[in-house]
């Protein structure tokens, strides 16, 4: 093992706990901030987080704390794993406790609803003193916590941020790739949640593998078309943060957004579905933002429009799918390198 880092994870959910466990496995001094004393006690004494990762034994060296200042004191790197709706509030609480130059990595795959800002933009506003990075990829928390092989992307404008995070997280079951398109990596992580809902609905309706494959491919075209107009690099969407994350969230029942879609496809009410999940499904809020942006910027997004009609306008799934199949047949591959 190389250098032993002091690292903190802000957030007690499934993904925050999974990456905290990786770093503890790697021998780093790891502390996880959680809001509730009961959850802190469970991690410290029982080495479990049964609410979010049932059946998973955590590394005994992983510590938890409900004291934010204590958690981040003298840290080399801090991972920010807070749902988008609470991110600004928690970032403000962090502001006085993070030293200038501290590495901060956002793992949140969502967009702030009120401002339509990505998490890196929110964190830059509230924590201008940090060196920022974002992380995304096909990283279902339950599989990650079970130490199943996968990879992720860390993206930053600062090469030292990428190198440090690769060193902290890289292990036999978790490969960490580097990039510099922060905007594209983060946008891919947020947008794919919407399409996972659509894929879950299609699965619940008994659609075939051909249908799901077409849906995933057209989703990739649609989200990259949107992202490029917003300023991202289209090639980012060919990597782990794009097609990698899109594929896993559109095909796995472990994905919260897929489960929302599956339940909707079986005829359940959206509010009932979201309440029964017990966790945030970011795609529900992101859908409204994408609908607004697609209209404001005149971006062709038939999948977003169709899902919006189902969730917010009460149209039937079968009716919307029929309409989408008769929509304009545009180019297959949106971006071509000559």
Protein Blocks (a to p, Z undefined) as FASTA:
>chain_A
ZZddddddedjbfklmmmmmmmmmnopacddddfblklmmmmmmnopafklmghiacdfk
lccdfbfklmmgopabdcddddfklmmmmmmmmmmmpcghiacddfbdcddfklopafkl
mmmmmmmmbccdddddjddfklmmnopacddddddfblklmmmmmmmmgcfklccdddfb
lmlmmmmmmmmmmmmmmmmmmmmnopafklmmmmmmmmmmmmmmmmmmnopafklmmmmk
lmmmmmmmmmpfklmklmmmmmmmnopafklmmmmnopacfklmmmmmmmmmmmmnopac
fklmmmmmmmmnopafklmmmmmmmmccddfblbdcZZ
